[in-house]
Amino acid sequence: MKKLLLALFVSILTMGAFAQNIQTHYDFGKDRKLVTTTVEMFRPDKYGSTFFFVDMDYSSDSRNVDNGISLAYWEIARAFKWNETQKFMPRVEFNGGVFKLDGDAPFVPIENCWLAGVERTFASADFSKILTLQANYKYIKDKEDAAFQLTAVWTVQMLENKLTFTGFADFWKEEMFWGSDYRFLAEPQLWYNFCKNFAIGTEIEMSNNFGKDGFMVNPTVAAKWTF
């Protein structure tokens, strides 16, 4: 959940800045009814940029977790550059975490994933519209030796930056015990920015063969603080 603002962060990179934020989401999805917090950070340097996020779910009715953290997950990625006119940036990424299937059961690991690939960013002159496309080789330990992941990340600033439409979409191969081996996950977000630090909004998680077989839609209401 929440690979938010990668495309926007690319525009920040061109201005020599860095950004980090904390989000709190309440999930209204069927059998969800849980709170998720997300911490994100982006930091550029002269050789590229580093991005990471950490998600934590608190409790889960459907999994009988009524106290404490029911999921912890993080991703960290590094993109590399060697000049300012470079169109394609090589990148590497790591994903991993743990979750609870049931409140009385121990935590179950989310398999470690390593990705390597390239990304290309397209932007309007004022960086109000940004699209980043990624193509990655994906290795999932003890599961997939030669999978792939395609990712699109976008940001659109509207109403003089008062309204932000952002999000990502992933399509990848991962063998599971249900449904197809091909998975899709998208998380578009819409934020109203009261000021440069505080925003409220929503995220709509749309997935196919992600948490279970078939298509799911899980909306949230959220608040965000940007440092």
C-alpha positions in Angstrom: 0.0 0.0 0.0 0.9 3.6 -0.7 3.9 4.1 -3.1 2.7 7.7 -3.1 4.3 10.6 -5.0 7.2 8.9 -6.7 6.4 11.0 -9.8 6.1 14.2 -7.8 9.3 13.4 -6.1 11.1 13.3 -9.4 10.1 16.9 -9.9 11.4 17.7 -6.4 14.6 16.1 -7.4 15.0 18.6 -10.3 14.7 21.4 -7.7 17.3 20.0 -5.4 14.9 19.4 -2.5 13.8 16.4 -0.4 10.4 15.5 1.1 8.9 13.1 3.6 5.4 12.7 4.9 3.2 10.7 7.3 -0.3 9.4 6.2 -3.1 7.9 8.3 -5.8 6.0 6.4 -9.0 4.4 7.6 -10.0 1.5 5.2 -13.7 1.1 4.4 -13.2 -2.0 2.3 -15.3 -5.1 2.8 -14.0 -7.1 5.8 -11.2 -4.5 6.3 -12.3 -1.7 8.7 -8.7 -1.0 9.8 -6.3 1.9 10.2 -3.1 2.1 8.2 -0.2 4.5 8.7 2.4 5.2 6.0 5.8 6.9 6.4 7.5 8.0 3.2 10.8 9.7 2.4 12.5 10.8 -0.7 16.0 12.2 -0.8 18.0 13.1 -3.9 21.7 13.6 -4.3 24.0 14.2 -7.3 24.1 10.5 -8.1 20.4 9.8 -8.1 17.7 9.4 -5.4 16.5 7.2 -2.6 12.9 6.5 -1.8 11.3 4.4 0.9 7.9 3.8 2.6 6.8 1.8 5.6 3.2 0.6 6.0 1.6 -0.6 9.2 -1.9 -2.0 9.7 -3.5 -1.7 13.1 -5.9 -4.5 14.0 -8.1 -6.4 11.5 -11.7 -7.6 12.1 -11.5 -10.2 9.3 -8.3 -11.7 10.7 -9.4 -11.5 14.4 -6.6 -9.1 15.3 -8.2 -6.8 17.8 -5.0 -5.2 19.4 -1.7 -4.2 17.9 -0.1 -4.3 14.5 -1.5 -6.9 12.0 0.8 -6.0 9.1 4.2 -4.3 8.6 5.6 -3.8 5.1 8.3 -1.7 3.6 9.9 -0.9 0.2 13.1 0.9 -0.5 14.4 1.9 -4.0 17.4 3.6 -5.4 17.6 5.3 -8.8 21.0 6.2 -10.4 22.0 9.1 -12.6 25.3 10.4 -14.0 24.2 13.6 -15.8 21.2 16.0 -15.9 20.1 15.1 -19.4 19.8 11.4 -18.7 16.5 10.0 -20.0 16.6 6.4 -18.5 17.6 5.9 -14.9 18.7 2.4 -13.7 17.1 1.4 -10.4 17.1 -1.3 -7.7 14.4 -2.0 -5.1 13.8 -4.3 -2.1 10.4 -5.2 -0.6 9.6 -7.3 2.5 7.4 -7.5 5.6 5.3 -9.7 7.9 1.5 -10.1 8.6 -0.9 -12.0 10.8 -3.3 -14.5 9.3 -5.2 -14.7 12.6 -4.9 -12.9 15.9 -3.8 -16.1 17.8 -1.2 -17.1 15.2 2.4 -15.9 14.9 3.4 -13.4 12.2 3.8 -14.8 8.7 6.7 -13.4 6.5 6.0 -11.6 3.2 8.6 -13.0 0.9 11.7 -10.9 0.3 11.7 -9.4 -3.2 14.5 -7.8 -5.2 13.9 -5.8 -8.3 16.2 -4.2 -10.9 15.3 -2.2 -14.0 15.0 1.2 -15.5 12.6 4.1 -15.2 11.7 7.0 -17.5 9.9 10.2 -16.4 7.7 12.5 -18.5 6.7 15.9 -17.2 5.1 19.2 -18.3 7.2 22.3 -18.3 5.8 23.4 -14.9 5.9 19.9 -13.4 2.2 20.0 -12.7 1.7 16.8 -14.7 4.2 14.0 -14.2 4.3 10.3 -15.3 7.0 7.8 -14.4 7.2 4.4 -16.1 9.3 1.5 -14.7 10.2 -1.9 -16.1 11.8 -4.3 -13.6 13.1 -7.8 -13.3 11.7 -9.3 -10.1 13.2 -12.0 -7.9 10.9 -13.4 -5.1 12.8 -15.6 -2.7 11.7 -19.2 -2.8 9.0 -18.4 -5.2 9.9 -16.6 -8.5 13.4 -16.7 -10.0 12.6 -14.7 -13.1 9.4 -12.7 -12.7 8.7 -9.1 -13.8 7.0 -6.0 -12.6 5.7 -3.0 -14.7 4.9 0.2 -12.8 3.3 3.5 -13.6 3.4 6.5 -11.2 1.6 9.8 -11.8 0.9 13.2 -10.3 -1.4 15.9 -11.5 -1.6 19.2 -9.7 -4.9 21.2 -10.1 -6.6 24.4 -8.8 -3.2 26.1 -8.2 -1.9 23.1 -6.3 -4.9 23.0 -3.9 -5.9 19.6 -5.4 -3.5 16.7 -6.1 -4.3 13.6 -8.0 -1.6 11.0 -7.6 -1.0 7.3 -7.4 0.6 4.2 -8.9 -0.3 1.0 -10.8 1.7 -2.3 -10.6 1.4 -5.3 -12.9 3.6 -8.3 -12.0 4.0 -12.1 -12.0 3.8 -14.0 -8.7 2.7 -17.6 -8.2 0.0 -17.9 -5.5 -2.4 -20.7 -4.4 -5.4 -18.8 -5.8 -6.2 -17.5 -9.3 -3.9 -16.5 -12.0 -0.1 -15.9 -11.5 -0.5 -12.4 -12.8 -1.4 -9.7 -10.4 -2.6 -6.1 -10.6 -2.7 -3.3 -7.9 -3.5 0.4 -8.3 -3.8 3.0 -5.6 -5.0 6.4 -7.0 -5.2 9.1 -4.4 -6.9 12.5 -4.3 -5.8 15.1 -1.8 -7.1 18.6 -0.9 -4.1 20.6 0.3 -5.1 23.1 3.1 -1.5 24.3 3.1 1.9 23.0 2.1 2.1 20.7 5.1 -1.5 19.4 5.7 -3.9 17.6 3.4 -7.0 15.4 3.6 -8.2 13.0 1.0 -8.9 9.5 -0.1 -7.3 6.5 -1.7 -9.1 3.8 -3.7 -7.1 0.5 -3.7 -8.1 -1.5 -6.8 -6.7 -4.9 -7.3 -7.0 -8.1 -9.2 -5.7 -11.4 -7.8 -3.8 -9.5 -5.1 -5.1 -10.4 -1.7 -7.5 -13.0 -3.1 -8.8 -14.3 -6.4 -10.8 -11.7 -8.3 -11.2 -7.9 -8.4 -11.5 -5.8 -5.2 -12.1 -2.2 -4.5 -11.1 -0.8 -1.0 -11.6 3.0 -0.4 -10.1 4.9 2.5 -10.4 8.4 4.0 -7.0 9.8 4.9 -5.0 12.7 6.4 -1.4 13.6 5.5 1.3 15.7 7.0 4.3 16.7 4.9 7.5 17.8 6.6 
